[in-house]
Amino acid sequence: MGGRSEGLALPVFAFLLSAGLAGLLGGRLPRSYLASVLGVTLFMTAFVIWYLGQTALSIGALCLFCVGCGASILVAGAGVTRLGLLL
């Protein structure tokens, strides 16, 4: 009935990772783009924390894909914060 979660997660995390790397490398992005990236970052951070908690409690293990996605959210959050402070 539903598709695989990678079909949705990979494009979202690629978007966040590219925005975060652009910020960390000193790129200049418009405020509206930064606001949308920050909104997606905050939503996905809350989702990943909830999802990792659910998987750790229900199956007692964490998947490497989920940990990698969490790491990309941290990179994107750091880049967006750096860009937000520069503007």
Phi and psi in radians as a Rosetta constraint file:
Dihedral C 1 N 2 CA 2 C 2 CIRCULARHARMONIC -1.850 0.35
Dihedral N 2 CA 2 C 2 N 3 CIRCULARHARMONIC 2.827 0.35
Dihedral C 2 N 3 CA 3 C 3 CIRCULARHARMONIC -1.503 0.35
Dihedral N 3 CA 3 C 3 N 4 CIRCULARHARMONIC 3.088 0.35
Dihedral C 3 N 4 CA 4 C 4 CIRCULARHARMONIC -1.269 0.35
Dihedral N 4 CA 4 C 4 N 5 CIRCULARHARMONIC 2.592 0.35
Dihedral C 4 N 5 CA 5 C 5 CIRCULARHARMONIC -1.210 0.35
Dihedral N 5 CA 5 C 5 N 6 CIRCULARHARMONIC -0.416 0.35
Dihedral C 5 N 6 CA 6 C 6 CIRCULARHARMONIC -1.147 0.35
Dihedral N 6 CA 6 C 6 N 7 CIRCULARHARMONIC -0.507 0.35
Dihedral C 6 N 7 CA 7 C 7 CIRCULARHARMONIC -1.110 0.35
Dihedral N 7 CA 7 C 7 N 8 CIRCULARHARMONIC -0.508 0.35
Dihedral C 7 N 8 CA 8 C 8 CIRCULARHARMONIC -1.668 0.35
Dihedral N 8 CA 8 C 8 N 9 CIRCULARHARMONIC -0.698 0.35
Dihedral C 8 N 9 CA 9 C 9 CIRCULARHARMONIC -1.246 0.35
Dihedral N 9 CA 9 C 9 N 10 CIRCULARHARMONIC -0.725 0.35
Dihedral C 9 N 10 CA 10 C 10 CIRCULARHARMONIC -1.077 0.35
Dihedral N 10 CA 10 C 10 N 11 CIRCULARHARMONIC -0.788 0.35
Dihedral C 10 N 11 CA 11 C 11 CIRCULARHARMONIC -1.122 0.35
Dihedral N 11 CA 11 C 11 N 12 CIRCULARHARMONIC -0.660 0.35
Dihedral C 11 N 12 CA 12 C 12 CIRCULARHARMONIC -1.126 0.35
Dihedral N 12 CA 12 C 12 N 13 CIRCULARHARMONIC -0.790 0.35
Dihedral C 12 N 13 CA 13 C 13 CIRCULARHARMONIC -1.272 0.35
Dihedral N 13 CA 13 C 13 N 14 CIRCULARHARMONIC -0.518 0.35
Dihedral C 13 N 14 CA 14 C 14 CIRCULARHARMONIC -1.145 0.35
Dihedral N 14 CA 14 C 14 N 15 CIRCULARHARMONIC -0.703 0.35
Dihedral C 14 N 15 CA 15 C 15 CIRCULARHARMONIC -1.072 0.35
Dihedral N 15 CA 15 C 15 N 16 CIRCULARHARMONIC -0.829 0.35
Dihedral C 15 N 16 CA 16 C 16 CIRCULARHARMONIC -1.174 0.35
Dihedral N 16 CA 16 C 16 N 17 CIRCULARHARMONIC -0.714 0.35
Dihedral C 16 N 17 CA 17 C 17 CIRCULARHARMONIC -1.158 0.35
Dihedral N 17 CA 17 C 17 N 18 CIRCULARHARMONIC -0.733 0.35
Dihedral C 17 N 18 CA 18 C 18 CIRCULARHARMONIC -1.144 0.35
Dihedral N 18 CA 18 C 18 N 19 CIRCULARHARMONIC -0.680 0.35
Dihedral C 18 N 19 CA 19 C 19 CIRCULARHARMONIC -1.167 0.35
Dihedral N 19 CA 19 C 19 N 20 CIRCULARHARMONIC -0.709 0.35
Dihedral C 19 N 20 CA 20 C 20 CIRCULARHARMONIC -1.144 0.35
Dihedral N 20 CA 20 C 20 N 21 CIRCULARHARMONIC -0.738 0.35
Dihedral C 20 N 21 CA 21 C 21 CIRCULARHARMONIC -1.174 0.35
Dihedral N 21 CA 21 C 21 N 22 CIRCULARHARMONIC -0.639 0.35
Dihedral C 21 N 22 CA 22 C 22 CIRCULARHARMONIC -1.076 0.35
Dihedral N 22 CA 22 C 22 N 23 CIRCULARHARMONIC -0.681 0.35
Dihedral C 22 N 23 CA 23 C 23 CIRCULARHARMONIC -1.208 0.35
Dihedral N 23 CA 23 C 23 N 24 CIRCULARHARMONIC -0.732 0.35
Dihedral C 23 N 24 CA 24 C 24 CIRCULARHARMONIC -1.197 0.35
Dihedral N 24 CA 24 C 24 N 25 CIRCULARHARMONIC -0.486 0.35
Dihedral C 24 N 25 CA 25 C 25 CIRCULARHARMONIC -1.583 0.35
Dihedral N 25 CA 25 C 25 N 26 CIRCULARHARMONIC 0.049 0.35
Dihedral C 25 N 26 CA 26 C 26 CIRCULARHARMONIC 1.654 0.35
Dihedral N 26 CA 26 C 26 N 27 CIRCULARHARMONIC 0.322 0.35
Dihedral C 26 N 27 CA 27 C 27 CIRCULARHARMONIC -1.269 0.35
Dihedral N 27 CA 27 C 27 N 28 CIRCULARHARMONIC 2.710 0.35
Dihedral C 27 N 28 CA 28 C 28 CIRCULARHARMONIC -1.878 0.35
Dihedral N 28 CA 28 C 28 N 29 CIRCULARHARMONIC 2.120 0.35
Dihedral C 28 N 29 CA 29 C 29 CIRCULARHARMONIC -2.163 0.35
Dihedral N 29 CA 29 C 29 N 30 CIRCULARHARMONIC 2.614 0.35
Dihedral C 29 N 30 CA 30 C 30 CIRCULARHARMONIC -1.118 0.35
Dihedral N 30 CA 30 C 30 N 31 CIRCULARHARMONIC 2.684 0.35
Dihedral C 30 N 31 CA 31 C 31 CIRCULARHARMONIC -1.059 0.35
Dihedral N 31 CA 31 C 31 N 32 CIRCULARHARMONIC -0.673 0.35
Dihedral C 31 N 32 CA 32 C 32 CIRCULARHARMONIC -1.126 0.35
Dihedral N 32 CA 32 C 32 N 33 CIRCULARHARMONIC -0.670 0.35
Dihedral C 32 N 33 CA 33 C 33 CIRCULARHARMONIC -1.150 0.35
Dihedral N 33 CA 33 C 33 N 34 CIRCULARHARMONIC -0.740 0.35
Dihedral C 33 N 34 CA 34 C 34 CIRCULARHARMONIC -1.113 0.35
Dihedral N 34 CA 34 C 34 N 35 CIRCULARHARMONIC -0.672 0.35
Dihedral C 34 N 35 CA 35 C 35 CIRCULARHARMONIC -1.139 0.35
Dihedral N 35 CA 35 C 35 N 36 CIRCULARHARMONIC -0.718 0.35
Dihedral C 35 N 36 CA 36 C 36 CIRCULARHARMONIC -1.192 0.35
Dihedral N 36 CA 36 C 36 N 37 CIRCULARHARMONIC -0.683 0.35
Dihedral C 36 N 37 CA 37 C 37 CIRCULARHARMONIC -1.132 0.35
Dihedral N 37 CA 37 C 37 N 38 CIRCULARHARMONIC -0.714 0.35
Dihedral C 37 N 38 CA 38 C 38 CIRCULARHARMONIC -1.134 0.35
Dihedral N 38 CA 38 C 38 N 39 CIRCULARHARMONIC -0.718 0.35
Dihedral C 38 N 39 CA 39 C 39 CIRCULARHARMONIC -1.086 0.35
Dihedral N 39 CA 39 C 39 N 40 CIRCULARHARMONIC -0.801 0.35
Dihedral C 39 N 40 CA 40 C 40 CIRCULARHARMONIC -1.116 0.35
Dihedral N 40 CA 40 C 40 N 41 CIRCULARHARMONIC -0.681 0.35
Dihedral C 40 N 41 CA 41 C 41 CIRCULARHARMONIC -1.106 0.35
Dihedral N 41 CA 41 C 41 N 42 CIRCULARHARMONIC -0.790 0.35
Dihedral C 41 N 42 CA 42 C 42 CIRCULARHARMONIC -1.130 0.35
Dihedral N 42 CA 42 C 42 N 43 CIRCULARHARMONIC -0.743 0.35
Dihedral C 42 N 43 CA 43 C 43 CIRCULARHARMONIC -1.106 0.35
Dihedral N 43 CA 43 C 43 N 44 CIRCULARHARMONIC -0.831 0.35
Dihedral C 43 N 44 CA 44 C 44 CIRCULARHARMONIC -1.220 0.35
Dihedral N 44 CA 44 C 44 N 45 CIRCULARHARMONIC -0.533 0.35
Dihedral C 44 N 45 CA 45 C 45 CIRCULARHARMONIC -1.101 0.35
Dihedral N 45 CA 45 C 45 N 46 CIRCULARHARMONIC -0.806 0.35
Dihedral C 45 N 46 CA 46 C 46 CIRCULARHARMONIC -1.107 0.35
Dihedral N 46 CA 46 C 46 N 47 CIRCULARHARMONIC -0.700 0.35
Dihedral C 46 N 47 CA 47 C 47 CIRCULARHARMONIC -1.143 0.35
Dihedral N 47 CA 47 C 47 N 48 CIRCULARHARMONIC -0.771 0.35
Dihedral C 47 N 48 CA 48 C 48 CIRCULARHARMONIC -1.146 0.35
Dihedral N 48 CA 48 C 48 N 49 CIRCULARHARMONIC -0.706 0.35
Dihedral C 48 N 49 CA 49 C 49 CIRCULARHARMONIC -1.081 0.35
Dihedral N 49 CA 49 C 49 N 50 CIRCULARHARMONIC -0.774 0.35
Dihedral C 49 N 50 CA 50 C 50 CIRCULARHARMONIC -1.109 0.35
Dihedral N 50 CA 50 C 50 N 51 CIRCULARHARMONIC -0.795 0.35
Dihedral C 50 N 51 CA 51 C 51 CIRCULARHARMONIC -1.152 0.35
Dihedral N 51 CA 51 C 51 N 52 CIRCULARHARMONIC -0.746 0.35
Dihedral C 51 N 52 CA 52 C 52 CIRCULARHARMONIC -1.116 0.35
Dihedral N 52 CA 52 C 52 N 53 CIRCULARHARMONIC -0.663 0.35
Dihedral C 52 N 53 CA 53 C 53 CIRCULARHARMONIC -1.111 0.35
Dihedral N 53 CA 53 C 53 N 54 CIRCULARHARMONIC -0.729 0.35
Dihedral C 53 N 54 CA 54 C 54 CIRCULARHARMONIC -1.140 0.35
Dihedral N 54 CA 54 C 54 N 55 CIRCULARHARMONIC -0.767 0.35
Dihedral C 54 N 55 CA 55 C 55 CIRCULARHARMONIC -1.222 0.35
Dihedral N 55 CA 55 C 55 N 56 CIRCULARHARMONIC -0.640 0.35
Dihedral C 55 N 56 CA 56 C 56 CIRCULARHARMONIC -1.174 0.35
Dihedral N 56 CA 56 C 56 N 57 CIRCULARHARMONIC -0.646 0.35
Dihedral C 56 N 57 CA 57 C 57 CIRCULARHARMONIC -1.397 0.35
Dihedral N 57 CA 57 C 57 N 58 CIRCULARHARMONIC -0.620 0.35
Dihedral C 57 N 58 CA 58 C 58 CIRCULARHARMONIC -1.489 0.35
Dihedral N 58 CA 58 C 58 N 59 CIRCULARHARMONIC -0.720 0.35
Dihedral C 58 N 59 CA 59 C 59 CIRCULARHARMONIC -1.937 0.35
Dihedral N 59 CA 59 C 59 N 60 CIRCULARHARMONIC -0.134 0.35
Dihedral C 59 N 60 CA 60 C 60 CIRCULARHARMONIC 1.279 0.35
Dihedral N 60 CA 60 C 60 N 61 CIRCULARHARMONIC 0.385 0.35
Dihedral C 60 N 61 CA 61 C 61 CIRCULARHARMONIC -2.646 0.35
Dihedral N 61 CA 61 C 61 N 62 CIRCULARHARMONIC 2.789 0.35
Dihedral C 61 N 62 CA 62 C 62 CIRCULARHARMONIC -2.000 0.35
Dihedral N 62 CA 62 C 62 N 63 CIRCULARHARMONIC 2.434 0.35
Dihedral C 62 N 63 CA 63 C 63 CIRCULARHARMONIC -1.498 0.35
Dihedral N 63 CA 63 C 63 N 64 CIRCULARHARMONIC 2.590 0.35
Dihedral C 63 N 64 CA 64 C 64 CIRCULARHARMONIC -1.175 0.35
Dihedral N 64 CA 64 C 64 N 65 CIRCULARHARMONIC -0.560 0.35
Dihedral C 64 N 65 CA 65 C 65 CIRCULARHARMONIC -1.063 0.35
Dihedral N 65 CA 65 C 65 N 66 CIRCULARHARMONIC -0.754 0.35
Dihedral C 65 N 66 CA 66 C 66 CIRCULARHARMONIC -1.170 0.35
Dihedral N 66 CA 66 C 66 N 67 CIRCULARHARMONIC -0.674 0.35
Dihedral C 66 N 67 CA 67 C 67 CIRCULARHARMONIC -1.171 0.35
Dihedral N 67 CA 67 C 67 N 68 CIRCULARHARMONIC -0.695 0.35
Dihedral C 67 N 68 CA 68 C 68 CIRCULARHARMONIC -1.111 0.35
Dihedral N 68 CA 68 C 68 N 69 CIRCULARHARMONIC -0.693 0.35
Dihedral C 68 N 69 CA 69 C 69 CIRCULARHARMONIC -1.137 0.35
Dihedral N 69 CA 69 C 69 N 70 CIRCULARHARMONIC -0.697 0.35
Dihedral C 69 N 70 CA 70 C 70 CIRCULARHARMONIC -1.096 0.35
Dihedral N 70 CA 70 C 70 N 71 CIRCULARHARMONIC -0.688 0.35
Dihedral C 70 N 71 CA 71 C 71 CIRCULARHARMONIC -1.141 0.35
Dihedral N 71 CA 71 C 71 N 72 CIRCULARHARMONIC -0.679 0.35
Dihedral C 71 N 72 CA 72 C 72 CIRCULARHARMONIC -1.174 0.35
Dihedral N 72 CA 72 C 72 N 73 CIRCULARHARMONIC -0.565 0.35
Dihedral C 72 N 73 CA 73 C 73 CIRCULARHARMONIC -1.161 0.35
Dihedral N 73 CA 73 C 73 N 74 CIRCULARHARMONIC -0.683 0.35
Dihedral C 73 N 74 CA 74 C 74 CIRCULARHARMONIC -1.121 0.35
Dihedral N 74 CA 74 C 74 N 75 CIRCULARHARMONIC -0.703 0.35
Dihedral C 74 N 75 CA 75 C 75 CIRCULARHARMONIC -1.119 0.35
Dihedral N 75 CA 75 C 75 N 76 CIRCULARHARMONIC -0.772 0.35
Dihedral C 75 N 76 CA 76 C 76 CIRCULARHARMONIC -1.119 0.35
Dihedral N 76 CA 76 C 76 N 77 CIRCULARHARMONIC -0.721 0.35
Dihedral C 76 N 77 CA 77 C 77 CIRCULARHARMONIC -1.101 0.35
Dihedral N 77 CA 77 C 77 N 78 CIRCULARHARMONIC -0.692 0.35
Dihedral C 77 N 78 CA 78 C 78 CIRCULARHARMONIC -1.148 0.35
Dihedral N 78 CA 78 C 78 N 79 CIRCULARHARMONIC -0.720 0.35
Dihedral C 78 N 79 CA 79 C 79 CIRCULARHARMONIC -1.172 0.35
Dihedral N 79 CA 79 C 79 N 80 CIRCULARHARMONIC -0.748 0.35
Dihedral C 79 N 80 CA 80 C 80 CIRCULARHARMONIC -1.167 0.35
Dihedral N 80 CA 80 C 80 N 81 CIRCULARHARMONIC -0.678 0.35
Dihedral C 80 N 81 CA 81 C 81 CIRCULARHARMONIC -1.117 0.35
Dihedral N 81 CA 81 C 81 N 82 CIRCULARHARMONIC -0.719 0.35
Dihedral C 81 N 82 CA 82 C 82 CIRCULARHARMONIC -1.104 0.35
Dihedral N 82 CA 82 C 82 N 83 CIRCULARHARMONIC -0.774 0.35
Dihedral C 82 N 83 CA 83 C 83 CIRCULARHARMONIC -1.153 0.35
Dihedral N 83 CA 83 C 83 N 84 CIRCULARHARMONIC -0.662 0.35
Dihedral C 83 N 84 CA 84 C 84 CIRCULARHARMONIC -1.132 0.35
Dihedral N 84 CA 84 C 84 N 85 CIRCULARHARMONIC -0.601 0.35
Dihedral C 84 N 85 CA 85 C 85 CIRCULARHARMONIC -1.300 0.35
Dihedral N 85 CA 85 C 85 N 86 CIRCULARHARMONIC -0.464 0.35
Dihedral C 85 N 86 CA 86 C 86 CIRCULARHARMONIC -1.358 0.35
Dihedral N 86 CA 86 C 86 N 87 CIRCULARHARMONIC -0.430 0.35
